[in-house]
Amino acid sequence: MRGGLTEAGPTPARGTIQAVITAMSVLAALALFVASCATGGTGARDEGPAHTDAVAGVTPSPSPSLTPTDAPDRADAVRLVKDDPSVSAEVKRELKPCVGDEYPVDVSYGDLTGGSGNDVIVNVLTCGDLVGVGSYVYRESDGGYENVFKAEEPPVYAEIDRGDLVVTKQVYEKGDPVSSPSGENVITYRWASGRFVKEFSWHNDYSGVVGGDPTASASDAG
């Protein structure tokens, strides 16, 4: 991950000093082991949701509060979103602890942009029903992270699927409860020429009929 022998000596004092050194070595090794285990992220999900109002060509907004040498965790993701000027005021107002210091964010990592490190995907949810209100992708840049994708029309969710960014927006008809949408629109984006471009999209009808043939597209999301 990211002992000793007590030598026999001619005097009891020598043996005591050796035992103390051995104990300190064991404690130091244990402390290093615990510290290395505490630096992990939240893992990576490899499947993804969507949004028709996604903005692929957002203005980069570097965040100096988190450096690429860190392993971004939930607290880092919250700070990224709060410090990001491209995130709407509505989403920032929604981004508050649900219980204690637990924020409603879903964080995943993966290679979406071909950079030197993992990209960070952050989904901001509501506390009550966990509806996605904003989805963002942050890419390492100039010693920090920059926002290279955002989608802010709820309900929306973004994930990674085989190296592509997949954004899903659930569709509700009149009278549908939050727990039972009528369908979903799914859009797949691929990183090309320094930004995300829409690759194809389709609609899934939860009634059992799948409509909308996937159509390739090289245009921006919008």
C-alpha positions in Angstrom: 0.0 0.0 0.0 0.3 3.7 -0.6 9.8 -4.9 13.6 12.5 -5.6 14.7 14.7 -8.0 16.7 15.8 -7.4 20.2 19.5 -7.9 20.2 21.0 -9.5 23.2 23.4 -7.1 24.9 25.8 -7.2 27.8 23.6 -4.9 29.9 19.9 -4.6 30.6 20.0 -0.9 29.5 21.0 -1.9 26.0 18.1 -4.4 25.7 15.7 -1.8 26.9 16.8 0.8 24.4 16.5 -1.7 21.6 13.0 -2.6 22.6 11.9 1.0 22.6 13.4 1.5 19.1 11.5 -1.6 17.9 8.2 -0.4 19.3 8.6 3.0 17.7 9.3 1.4 14.4 6.2 -0.7 14.6 4.1 2.4 15.5 5.5 4.4 12.6 4.8 1.6 10.2 1.2 1.3 11.5 0.7 5.1 11.2 1.9 5.0 7.6 -0.4 2.0 6.8 -3.5 3.8 8.2 -2.7 7.1 6.4 -2.3 5.4 3.1 -5.6 3.6 3.5 -7.4 6.9 4.2 -6.6 8.5 0.9 -9.0 6.6 -1.3 -11.8 8.2 -3.4 -15.4 7.1 -3.7 -14.8 4.8 -6.6 -16.0 5.0 -10.2 -19.3 4.1 -11.7 -19.3 3.0 -15.3 -22.7 3.7 -16.6 -24.6 6.9 -17.1 -27.6 9.3 -17.1 -28.5 12.6 -19.1 -29.9 16.0 -20.1 -31.0 17.9 -23.2 -29.8 21.3 -21.9 -26.2 20.1 -21.3 -23.5 22.6 -21.9 -20.4 20.9 -23.4 -18.4 24.0 -24.2 -18.5 25.8 -20.9 -15.9 28.4 -20.1 -13.1 26.7 -18.1 -13.2 27.7 -14.5 -10.0 26.5 -12.7 -10.3 25.8 -9.0 -7.2 26.5 -6.9 -8.7 24.8 -3.9 -8.0 21.3 -5.1 -4.8 20.1 -6.9 -4.5 17.0 -9.1 -2.2 15.4 -6.7 -5.1 15.0 -4.3 -7.6 12.2 -4.5 -10.9 14.1 -4.7 -13.5 13.0 -2.2 -17.0 14.2 -1.5 -15.8 17.2 0.5 -13.5 18.2 -2.4 -16.4 17.8 -4.9 -18.6 20.0 -2.9 -15.9 22.7 -2.8 -15.3 22.4 -6.5 -19.0 23.1 -7.2 -19.4 25.9 -4.7 -16.3 27.6 -6.0 -17.2 27.2 -9.6 -18.6 30.5 -11.1 -20.3 28.6 -14.0 -22.6 26.7 -11.6 -26.0 28.3 -11.2 -27.1 30.0 -8.0 -30.0 27.6 -7.8 -27.8 24.6 -7.7 -25.5 26.2 -5.1 -28.5 26.9 -2.9 -29.6 23.2 -3.2 -26.1 22.1 -2.2 -26.4 22.0 1.5 -26.0 19.2 4.1 -28.9 16.8 4.4 -27.9 15.2 7.7 -25.0 16.5 9.7 -22.2 17.3 7.3 -23.4 14.8 4.6 -23.9 16.7 1.3 -26.2 15.3 -1.5 -23.5 14.7 -4.1 -22.6 11.6 -6.1 -18.9 11.6 -7.1 -17.2 9.3 -9.6 -13.9 9.3 -11.4 -12.7 8.1 -14.8 -10.9 8.9 -18.0 -13.2 11.0 -20.2 -10.9 13.6 -21.7 -7.6 11.7 -22.1 -5.8 13.9 -19.6 -2.9 13.0 -17.3 -5.3 12.0 -14.5 -8.9 10.9 -13.8 -11.7 13.3 -14.6 -14.1 14.1 -11.8 -17.9 13.7 -12.4 -20.1 15.4 -9.8 -23.9 15.0 -9.6 -25.7 17.3 -7.2 -29.0 15.8 -5.9 -31.9 16.9 -3.7 -31.9 15.7 -0.1 -35.5 14.3 -0.1 -36.0 12.3 -3.2 -32.4 12.3 -4.6 -33.4 14.0 -7.9 -30.4 15.2 -9.9 -30.3 19.0 -10.2 -26.9 19.4 -11.7 -24.2 17.3 -13.4 -20.6 18.5 -13.9 -17.3 17.2 -15.3 -14.0 18.6 -14.0 -10.7 18.1 -15.8 -7.2 18.6 -14.5 -5.7 21.8 -15.8 -2.8 24.1 -14.8 -2.4 22.7 -11.3 -6.1 22.6 -10.6 -9.5 21.5 -12.1 -11.7 23.2 -14.7 -15.3 22.7 -15.5 -15.6 21.2 -19.0 -19.2 20.1 -18.9 -22.4 21.0 -17.1 -26.1 20.1 -17.2 -28.5 21.9 -14.9 -32.1 21.1 -15.9 -33.5 18.5 -13.4 -33.9 15.7 -13.2 -30.5 15.0 -14.7 -27.6 12.6 -14.0 -24.2 12.0 -15.6 -22.0 8.9 -15.6 -19.2 7.2 -17.6 -20.0 4.4 -20.0 -17.0 2.8 -21.7 -15.0 6.0 -21.8 -18.0 8.2 -23.0 -20.0 10.7 -21.0 -23.6 9.6 -20.8 -26.2 12.0 -19.5 -29.8 11.0 -18.8 -32.8 13.2 -18.3 -36.0 11.6 -17.0 -39.2 12.6 -18.7 -42.4 13.2 -16.8 -45.9 13.5 -18.2 -48.7 15.4 -16.3 -49.6 13.5 -13.2 -46.5 11.4 -13.0 -45.1 11.1 -9.4 -41.4 11.9 -8.9 -40.8 8.2 -8.4 -42.4 7.1 -11.7 -41.3 9.1 -14.8 -42.8 8.1 -18.1 -39.4 7.7 -19.8 -36.0 9.1 -20.3 -33.8 10.9 -22.9 -30.3 9.6 -23.0 -27.4 11.5 -24.7 -23.9 10.2 -25.2 -21.0 12.7 -25.5 -17.4 12.0 -26.5 -14.4 14.2 -25.9 -13.0 15.6 -29.2 -10.9 18.7 -30.1 -10.8 19.9 -26.5 -14.5 19.6 -25.7 -17.5 17.3 -25.4 -19.5 16.7 -28.6 -22.8 14.9 -28.8 -22.3 11.4 -30.4 -25.9 10.1 -30.4 -29.1 10.2 -28.4 -32.3 8.2 -27.9 -35.5 8.0 -25.9 -36.6 5.2 -23.7 -40.3 4.9 -23.0 -40.9 3.1 -19.6 -44.2 1.7 -20.9 -42.1 -0.8 -22.8 -41.8 0.9 -26.2 -38.4 2.3 -27.0 -38.5 5.2 -29.4 -35.9 7.3 -31.2 -33.2 5.8 -33.3 -29.7 6.6 -32.2 -28.3 9.4 -34.5 -24.7 10.4 -34.8 -24.0 14.0 -34.2 -20.9 16.2 -34.1 -22.6 19.2 -32.7 -22.3 20.7 -29.2 -24.9 19.9 -26.6 -27.3 22.7 -26.1 
